[in-house]
Amino acid sequence: MKNSLEEFSSTLKDFQSILRTTKFGSKNDFLNRENSRPITHVKEQVLSAELSYLYSNYITLLILPHLHVNTFSSLQPKLHIFGKGPAMTKKHNPWKNGKVVIAHSFNASAKKIWADNTKEHTPTYITDVEGNFIQLTPTINLFFKLLIELCISYNNNRELEPKCGSKTELWNLHRENVVSPYFANRIKDLVPQEDIFLITAVFTLD
């Protein structure tokens, strides 16, 4: 039986393959990192085994419909300067209670997707409008398996897409009325029934 890191490695390879064989893939998507030393820390944070493997082996900027996967550099706290004076600076820290923002959803109720760096298998979470953490997947491996299913769901419904150049509203309707239920059906054997609504909302709905 594969251990969790071997399974995660296999999932990431499958994800990269899916990106290459669907319309989402390009030569710049989810590239392998060449000649890299393992990335194990972000400033004062020690990365989990899964996050270390992910960022050591892949360049992770990826824009999918309704969901973005962030780069390794986005894990670094930053100070943004908008002008002159203390009032024009803003601190950006993607870390909170050992969790780090690894992706963003366009769902209005859950925009940040967090990976818990302190727990085994690196579960993922969203925060609700009140800032409470709600578990999205029990492992980061499952999160990427769901991304695979999302790509397949878009790809298998390409013939139903609006024509190129159509208004944004038509593309939104296609995502919500066609892709979303198709995706929900595909993941029903991957996640508990009670989790399907939340996952579908974060991955496909406004």
C-alpha positions as CSV (number, residue, x, y, z in Angstrom):
1,M,0.0,0.0,0.0
2,K,1.3,3.5,-0.8
3,N,2.1,5.8,2.0
4,S,0.5,9.2,2.0
5,L,3.4,11.0,0.3
6,E,3.7,8.4,-2.4
7,E,0.0,8.7,-3.0
8,F,0.2,12.5,-3.1
9,S,3.1,12.3,-5.6
10,S,1.0,10.1,-7.8
11,T,-2.0,12.4,-7.6
12,L,0.1,15.4,-8.6
13,K,1.5,13.6,-11.6
14,D,-2.1,12.7,-12.6
15,F,-3.1,16.3,-12.1
16,Q,-0.3,17.5,-14.4
17,S,-1.3,15.0,-17.0
18,I,-4.9,16.1,-16.9
19,L,-3.9,19.7,-17.4
20,R,-1.8,18.7,-20.4
21,T,-4.7,16.8,-22.0
22,T,-7.5,19.2,-21.4
23,K,-8.1,22.8,-22.6
24,F,-6.7,24.1,-19.3
25,G,-3.2,22.9,-20.0
26,S,-0.4,25.0,-21.4
27,K,3.3,24.8,-21.4
28,N,3.4,27.2,-18.4
29,D,0.9,25.3,-16.2
30,F,2.0,23.4,-13.1
31,L,5.6,23.0,-14.3
32,N,8.2,20.8,-12.7
33,R,10.9,22.6,-10.8
34,E,14.3,21.9,-12.3
35,N,17.4,21.2,-10.2
36,S,15.7,22.3,-7.0
37,R,16.7,21.6,-3.5
38,P,13.9,20.5,-1.2
39,I,11.9,23.5,0.1
40,T,11.2,22.7,3.8
41,H,10.7,26.2,5.4
42,V,9.0,29.5,4.9
43,K,10.8,32.0,7.1
44,E,9.8,30.8,10.6
45,Q,7.4,28.1,9.4
46,V,8.4,24.5,8.8
47,L,6.4,23.1,5.9
48,S,4.5,19.8,6.2
49,A,5.8,16.8,4.2
50,E,3.1,17.3,1.6
51,L,3.7,21.1,1.2
52,S,7.4,20.6,1.1
53,Y,7.0,18.0,-1.7
54,L,4.5,20.1,-3.7
55,Y,6.6,23.3,-3.7
56,S,9.9,21.4,-4.1
57,N,8.7,19.7,-7.2
58,Y,6.2,22.0,-8.9
59,I,5.8,25.6,-9.9
60,T,2.3,26.0,-8.7
61,L,0.8,29.1,-10.2
62,L,-2.4,27.9,-11.9
63,I,-5.6,29.7,-12.9
64,L,-8.7,27.5,-13.3
65,P,-12.2,28.7,-13.8
66,H,-13.4,29.9,-10.4
67,L,-10.3,28.8,-8.5
68,H,-6.6,29.8,-8.4
69,V,-3.8,27.7,-7.0
70,N,-1.1,30.0,-5.6
71,T,2.7,30.1,-6.1
72,F,5.3,29.3,-3.4
73,S,6.1,32.9,-3.1
74,S,2.6,33.7,-2.0
75,L,3.4,31.8,1.2
76,Q,5.8,34.5,2.2
77,P,4.6,37.3,4.5
78,K,5.0,40.7,2.8
79,L,4.7,44.4,3.4
80,H,2.9,46.3,0.7
81,I,3.7,50.0,0.3
82,F,1.0,52.1,-1.5
83,G,2.5,55.5,-1.0
84,K,4.3,57.5,1.7
85,G,3.8,57.3,5.4
86,P,2.8,54.5,7.8
87,A,-0.9,54.7,6.8
88,M,0.1,53.7,3.3
89,T,1.6,50.3,4.2
90,K,-0.2,47.1,4.7
91,K,1.1,43.8,6.1
92,H,0.2,40.6,4.2
93,N,0.5,37.4,6.2
94,P,-1.0,34.3,4.7
95,W,-0.3,32.3,7.8
96,K,-2.8,31.8,10.7
97,N,-2.6,29.3,13.5
98,G,-0.3,27.1,11.5
99,K,-2.4,27.2,8.4
100,V,-1.4,28.9,5.1
101,V,-3.4,30.1,2.1
102,I,-2.6,27.9,-0.9
103,A,-5.4,28.8,-3.2
104,H,-8.4,31.2,-3.7
105,S,-12.0,30.5,-4.7
106,F,-14.2,33.1,-6.3
107,N,-17.1,32.0,-4.0
108,A,-18.3,35.1,-2.1
109,S,-18.6,33.1,1.1
110,A,-15.3,31.3,1.0
111,K,-12.4,33.0,-0.9
112,K,-9.3,31.7,0.9
113,I,-8.3,28.0,0.9
114,W,-6.0,27.1,3.7
115,A,-3.7,24.1,4.2
116,D,-3.1,23.1,7.8
117,N,0.6,22.8,8.1
118,T,0.4,21.3,11.6
119,K,-1.7,18.2,11.0
120,E,-0.9,14.9,9.4
121,H,-1.7,14.7,5.7
122,T,-2.2,18.5,5.5
123,P,-6.0,18.9,5.6
124,T,-7.5,21.9,3.8
125,Y,-10.0,24.5,5.1
126,I,-12.0,27.5,4.0
127,T,-12.9,30.4,6.2
128,D,-16.5,31.6,6.4
129,V,-17.6,35.2,6.4
130,E,-17.0,35.4,10.2
131,G,-13.5,34.0,9.9
132,N,-14.2,30.5,11.2
133,F,-12.2,27.6,9.7
134,I,-14.3,25.0,8.1
135,Q,-12.7,21.8,6.9
136,L,-12.8,21.4,3.1
137,T,-10.9,18.1,2.7
138,P,-9.2,15.9,5.3
139,T,-6.0,15.7,3.1
140,I,-4.3,17.9,0.6
141,N,-4.2,14.8,-1.6
142,L,-7.9,14.8,-1.8
143,F,-7.9,18.5,-2.6
144,F,-5.9,17.8,-5.8
145,K,-8.0,14.8,-6.7
146,L,-11.0,17.2,-6.7
147,L,-9.1,19.6,-8.9
148,I,-8.6,16.7,-11.4
149,E,-12.3,16.1,-11.3
150,L,-13.0,19.8,-11.8
151,C,-10.8,19.8,-15.0
152,I,-12.5,16.7,-16.3
153,S,-16.0,18.2,-15.6
154,Y,-15.2,21.3,-17.6
155,N,-13.6,19.3,-20.4
156,N,-16.4,16.8,-20.7
157,N,-18.9,19.6,-21.2
158,R,-17.1,21.6,-23.8
159,E,-19.7,21.0,-26.4
160,L,-22.2,22.8,-24.2
161,E,-20.1,25.9,-23.6
162,P,-21.2,29.3,-24.9
163,K,-19.6,30.5,-28.1
164,C,-16.3,32.2,-27.9
165,G,-16.8,35.9,-27.2
166,S,-20.1,35.3,-25.3
167,K,-21.0,37.5,-22.4
168,T,-19.6,36.6,-19.0
169,E,-23.1,35.9,-17.7
170,L,-23.5,33.0,-20.2
171,W,-20.2,31.5,-19.1
172,N,-21.3,31.9,-15.4
173,L,-24.6,30.1,-16.2
174,H,-22.7,27.3,-17.9
175,R,-20.4,26.9,-14.9
176,E,-23.3,26.9,-12.4
177,N,-26.0,25.0,-14.3
178,V,-23.8,22.5,-16.3
179,V,-20.4,22.0,-14.8
180,S,-21.4,22.3,-11.2
181,P,-23.9,19.4,-11.1
182,Y,-21.6,17.3,-13.3
183,F,-18.8,17.9,-10.9
184,A,-21.0,17.1,-7.9
185,N,-21.9,13.8,-9.5
186,R,-18.3,12.9,-10.3
187,I,-17.1,13.5,-6.7
188,K,-19.9,11.6,-4.9
189,D,-17.6,8.5,-4.5
190,L,-14.7,10.6,-3.3
191,V,-16.3,12.6,-0.5
192,P,-19.1,12.1,2.1
193,Q,-22.5,13.1,0.9
194,E,-22.7,15.8,3.5
195,D,-19.6,17.5,2.1
196,I,-20.6,17.7,-1.5
197,F,-22.6,20.9,-1.3
198,L,-19.7,22.8,0.4
199,I,-17.1,21.5,-2.0
200,T,-19.2,22.1,-5.0
201,A,-19.9,25.7,-3.8
202,V,-16.2,26.4,-3.2
203,F,-15.0,24.9,-6.5
204,T,-17.8,26.0,-8.9
205,L,-20.3,28.4,-7.5
206,D,-20.5,32.2,-6.8
